[in-house]
Structure formats: C-alpha cells, structure tokens
Amino acid sequence: MTARAFELRSYQRQAIDAVLSARRSGCRRMVVCLPTGSGKTVIFSQLAQMARKDVLVLAHREELLSQAADKLQRAVGQSKKVTLEQGPHRAQSGAQIVVCSIRSLHEQRLRRLLSAFDFGLVLYDECHHAVAEDNQRVLRCIGCFKEDWRGTLVGFTAT
C-alpha cells in the first residue's frame, strides 16, 4: 500500500506549518482548533509522516477508532505501520503509529505501551476533554507535563 497523495487545503498547510514552527521554537504542547469536517486526519497523517519517533493518537470515540486507524494507514501507506490499541486489540510491535482510546488506557495498559514504543509525538483528538482528571492522568503518565519531556503534544479540537 503506497501513501495516498493528499492535496492539502491552505488552512491544513497553515496548521501543519504552525505546528512545525512552534516546535522549532521550543514549544512542546500546542492546540490546533479547526471546525468539524476540516480534515484533521489529513493533518494527523502529515504530522505522523514527519515524526522521527513513534506516534500516539488519542481519541475519545471508541466506535471510530478502527475507522481512524484505517484512514491513517491509507494516508501514510507503507512508510509507517498503524496499529490499534482498544479492547481486545493490542498494539502490534513494529508499528510506528498507535491509535487508541484515552478511556481504555488504564495504568497497566499505558505502562505496557510506553515500554514497547518510543512516543515522540502525541496527537490528541478532541483535546477539550483534557481537563477531565482521568485524561490528565494519562497525559501525566506519558510525561507530557514534565519540564524535561522531549516529546510533542498536539491537541485538536473544534471547540
């Protein structure tokens, strides 16, 4: 499967450029606010393609996770392997992109993922939910709030 060529819309290119510029300036945590239906998966896939380390995609709607993983895999083609961590599904070793539900990441499951993958980029869909204590616990466990964390957290929201 080859990567599907996407013609980026101008606002998608601007969002990607803003994330890259912020990262180059030393910003490790940022939010992209775009309306519903604006092609967040396209932006996710572009950022994931550029990532030097493994990518963790956090989502809230469990029923859409496999659909998101399939879309991402089509977008990145054979350049990177996408895997799903949800319910009975365990992330496959050797994958570079892990899609999972933030709700399913209890401490033991999250620690297993963190020991198996080297996440340098965390893409958080519907990040306006980050204020919930359980979601903050997951982000803390990943290390997103530590001063010495070397990864990048990019939240996406339409809110």
VOGU-3710 file (C-alpha; in Angstrom, 3 decimals, decimal comma):
1> mtarafelrs> 0,000/0,000/0,000  1,543/3,316/-1,020  0,880/6,606/0,700  -2,128/8,359/-0,690  -1,231/11,758/-2,072  -3,364/14,440/-0,490  -3,775/17,882/-1,892  -3,657/19,909/1,286  -6,093/22,751/1,656  -4,466/26,070/2,518
11> yqrqaidavl> -5,697/26,024/6,127  -4,397/22,461/6,574  -0,965/23,520/5,305  -1,107/26,564/7,620  -1,961/24,339/10,610  0,922/21,969/9,834  3,326/24,873/9,302  2,203/26,469/12,590  2,825/23,214/14,491  6,267/22,792/12,919
21> sarrsgcrrm> 7,183/26,433/13,552  6,056/26,249/17,186  8,046/23,046/17,652  11,175/24,602/16,160  10,715/27,491/18,615  10,766/25,044/21,520  7,035/24,703/22,149  6,193/21,136/23,194  2,450/21,427/23,834  0,046/23,110/21,432
31> vvclptgsgk> -3,581/23,120/20,281  -4,968/23,252/16,745  -8,559/24,475/16,578  -10,377/23,613/13,346  -14,065/23,178/12,537  -15,665/19,749/12,302  -15,099/18,185/8,880  -11,934/20,144/8,139  -9,759/17,065/7,598  -7,986/16,528/10,899
41> tvifsqlaqm> -6,973/13,014/9,809  -5,140/14,528/6,843  -3,247/16,811/9,223  -2,611/13,897/11,637  -1,195/11,801/8,811  1,089/14,575/7,572  2,481/15,173/11,066  2,821/11,417/11,650  4,721/11,046/8,356  7,259/13,623/9,534
51> arkdvlvlah> 7,687/12,173/13,027  11,102/10,732/13,798  9,789/8,653/16,692  6,632/6,652/17,313  3,277/8,439/17,278  0,415/8,001/19,751  -3,036/9,090/18,571  -5,511/9,537/21,429  -9,223/9,684/20,698  -12,443/9,614/22,700
61> reellsqaad> -14,974/7,950/20,465  -14,131/4,266/20,656  -16,527/3,315/17,878  -14,497/5,403/15,412  -11,016/4,200/16,374  -10,667/1,430/13,797  -12,002/3,775/11,128  -9,395/6,393/12,129  -6,621/3,772/12,122  -7,651/2,605/8,634
71> klqravgqsk> -7,724/6,190/7,324  -4,307/6,894/8,788  -2,866/3,704/7,296  -4,194/4,611/3,845  -2,736/8,094/4,212  0,764/7,018/5,283  0,889/3,952/3,043  3,766/1,546/3,599  6,064/4,199/5,005  4,714/3,576/8,515
81> kvtleqgphr> 2,622/0,871/10,131  -0,524/1,875/12,039  -1,860/-0,306/14,837  -4,864/-0,193/17,140  -4,897/-0,475/20,934  -8,501/-0,923/22,000  -10,484/-3,511/23,924  -9,116/-6,926/22,937  -6,804/-5,381/20,299  -3,186/-4,966/21,374
91> aqsgaqivvc> -0,813/-2,680/19,524  1,418/-4,706/17,214  5,138/-4,447/17,761  6,980/-2,812/14,915  4,238/-0,259/14,309  5,165/3,410/14,332  1,661/4,828/14,886  -0,619/3,635/17,697  -4,280/4,702/17,704  -6,135/4,212/20,972
101> sirslheqrl> -8,953/5,393/23,164  -7,818/7,546/26,035  -10,579/5,929/28,127  -9,101/2,461/27,682  -5,649/3,456/28,916  -5,698/2,256/32,490  -2,324/2,443/34,201  -1,102/-1,081/33,415  -2,069/-0,871/29,736  -0,480/2,540/29,351
111> rrllsafdfg> 2,762/1,444/31,016  2,936/-1,547/28,648  2,561/0,790/25,654  5,151/3,215/26,995  7,669/0,411/27,447  7,017/-1,027/23,967  7,066/2,235/21,975  9,150/5,405/21,935  6,450/8,047/21,526  7,848/11,369/20,377
121> lvlydechha> 4,556/12,747/19,104  1,167/12,572/20,814  -1,819/13,648/18,706  -4,846/14,211/20,939  -8,184/14,394/19,115  -10,960/16,308/20,894  -8,406/17,685/23,344  -11,002/19,918/25,006  -11,648/16,786/27,110  -8,136/17,083/28,567
131> vaednqrvlr> -9,477/18,887/31,628  -11,019/15,637/32,916  -8,920/14,122/35,709  -8,666/10,674/34,050  -7,411/12,258/30,836  -4,865/14,380/32,702  -3,689/11,225/34,491  -2,960/9,615/31,098  -1,108/12,700/29,844  0,902/12,882/33,090
141> cigcfkedwr> 1,817/9,200/32,816  3,041/9,775/29,248  5,153/12,622/30,625  3,520/15,447/28,684  3,631/17,885/31,627  7,209/17,207/32,703  9,632/20,016/32,048  12,248/17,633/30,660  9,811/15,770/28,369  11,300/15,691/24,873
151> gtlvgftat> 8,116/14,783/23,004  5,456/16,939/21,381  1,759/17,048/22,285  -0,597/18,423/19,640  -4,226/18,682/20,660  -7,015/19,060/18,125  -10,452/20,475/18,818  -13,381/22,135/17,098  -14,475/23,684/20,397
//
